[in-house]
Amino acid sequence: MLKELIPLLESIDGSQLLLLKIVLLLALVIVAQWSTGRWMYRFARSQQPSDLKLLQAARRPLLAGMWLLGFTWVGEVVGSTYAAWSTAFWGNIREPVLVILLAWFVLRLITVLQAVLVRPSSGRLAWDAATAEAVGKVLKIVVVISAILILMQLFGLSVSGVLAFGGVGGIAIGFAAKDMLANFFGGLMIYMDRQFAVGDWIRSPDKEIEGTVEHIGWRVTRIRTFDNRPLYVPNATFANIAVENPSRMSNRRFYETFGLRYEDRAQADIIVADIKNMLLAHPAIDTSQTLMVNLNQFNQHSVDFFVYCFTKTTVWTEFHVIKQELLQAIAELVEQHGAEFAFPTQTLFMQTPEAVKNHAG
C-alpha cells in the first residue's frame, strides 16, 4: 500500500500538494476536536471531575496549537512556492505563539488544580480555599513573568539587562512603596500561618477589630462587623497585633456568680451539690472539661457561689439558649430549698426623741 502511495504523491504538482496538506490539516483538527469531546463525555459519565477539568484546561490550547501549526505549515508551503521571504516569517512567528499557548495552558491548569485541592479526596485533606487561592496567584504570576522573559529572549531582547534594571528599579520601588510591600507580605503570612480564613469570626484585644472575615486580599482584608459594616484592615496590621479566632474554639464557657441571702447560708452546701449534679446530667454540658460549682466568698450583701462549665456547642445562638436553660434550672433549685437570691439592702435603725435624750443623759 505504501509503495503504491509514494509514486502517486510524487506525481502531484505543487498546488495539488498544498490542497492535500490543507485537507489533512482540517481532518486532524476535526479528529482532535471530536476525540477530546468524546473523552470529555466519558469523564463526565465516569464521575471523575478532576480528569474532566484537566481535559477542559488542555482542550482549547491544544486545538489552538494545532490550528497554529497548520497555518504556519501552509504558510511555509505557500511561501516556498510564491514568496520565499514568508518562509522565515512563519518560522519566526511559530515559537512565540507556542510559548503563549503553553503559558495559557499552564494558567488554566493552575486554576483546575486550585479547584481540585479545595475538595477532599481519599488519603488527602482539603486545602483551605484562601490558601489555595494564594498559591494559585503566586504560581500564575511566576508563569506570566517566565513567559514574558522567554518571549523577550525570542525577539532578541537582552534578558540579563532587563533583570539588572529590574533589580535597581525594585530597590527604588521598594522604598517608595514600602507600606504596600508590607501589606503584601502581611497577606502572604496570613495565607502561610492560617491565623484565620474566610468565614471565621475574629477579634483583636489590641485594636477595635471584630467581625466575620469576608475576603483576604493581597493588600487589605475585608471584615464584616456585627452591625453589617465593612471594615478594611491593611494586612500589615495583623503582623503587629494579637488576633483571637473564636470560630476555632472547641467549647463555649458558662461562668456565672450567684449570691444567696445570709439567712440561707445553711442551705448553701446542698444547693451547690444539687446544681453540680444537674450540670453533670445535662446533655448540653461537656463533662470532660472543667466543671466547678463552689462557694466563692462572703460578700457585703450575699453568700456567693460560682458555676463554671463548658457547653458542647460553639454556636453562639445555641449557647445562649442553653445558658437560659441553665439559669432557669439554677433559680428553680434555689427556690426548691426555700432560699432566695440576695440583692443589696440596707438596714436603718430609727430612734425616738426620748431614746436619744436618754442616751445623751
Stockholm file with secondary structure:
# STOCKHOLM 1.0

chainA/1-361         MLKELIPLLESIDGSQLLLLKIVLLLALVIVAQWSTGRWMYRFARSQQPSDLKLLQAARRPLLAGMWLLGFTWVGEVVGSTYAAWSTAFWGNIREPVLVILLAWFVLRLITVLQAVLVRPSSGRLAWDAATAEAVGKVLKIVVVISAILILMQLFGLSVSGVLAFGGVGGIAIGFAAKDMLANFFGGLMIYMDRQFAVGDWIRSPDKEIEGTVEHIGWRVTRIRTFDNRPLYVPNATFANIAVENPSRMSNRRFYETFGLRYEDRAQADIIVADIKNMLLAHPAIDTSQTLMVNLNQFNQHSVDFFVYCFTKTTVWTEFHVIKQELLQAIAELVEQHGAEFAFPTQTLFMQTPEAVKNHAG
#=GR chainA/1-361 SS CHHHHHHHHHTSCHHHHHHHHHHHHHHHHHHHHHHHHHHHHHHHHTTCHHHHHHHHHHHHHHHHHHHHHHHHHHHHHHHHHTCTHHHHHHHHHHHHHHHHHHHHHHHHHHHHHHHHHTSCBTTBCCCCHHHHHHHHHHHHHHHHHHHHHHHHHHTTCCHHHHHHHHHHHHHHHHHHTHHHHHHHHHHHHHHHHCSCCTTCEEEETTTTEEEEEEEECSSEEEEECTTSCEEEEEGGGGGSSCCBCGGGCSCEEEEEEEEECGGGGGGHHHHHHHHHHHHHHCTTBCTTSCCEEEEEEECSSCEEEEEEEEESCCCHHHHHHHHHHHHHHHHHHHHHTTCCBCCCCCCCCCCCHHHHHHHHC
#=GC SS_cons         CHHHHHHHHHTSCHHHHHHHHHHHHHHHHHHHHHHHHHHHHHHHHTTCHHHHHHHHHHHHHHHHHHHHHHHHHHHHHHHHHTCTHHHHHHHHHHHHHHHHHHHHHHHHHHHHHHHHHTSCBTTBCCCCHHHHHHHHHHHHHHHHHHHHHHHHHHTTCCHHHHHHHHHHHHHHHHHHTHHHHHHHHHHHHHHHHCSCCTTCEEEETTTTEEEEEEEECSSEEEEECTTSCEEEEEGGGGGSSCCBCGGGCSCEEEEEEEEECGGGGGGHHHHHHHHHHHHHHCTTBCTTSCCEEEEEEECSSCEEEEEEEEESCCCHHHHHHHHHHHHHHHHHHHHHTTCCBCCCCCCCCCCCHHHHHHHHC
//
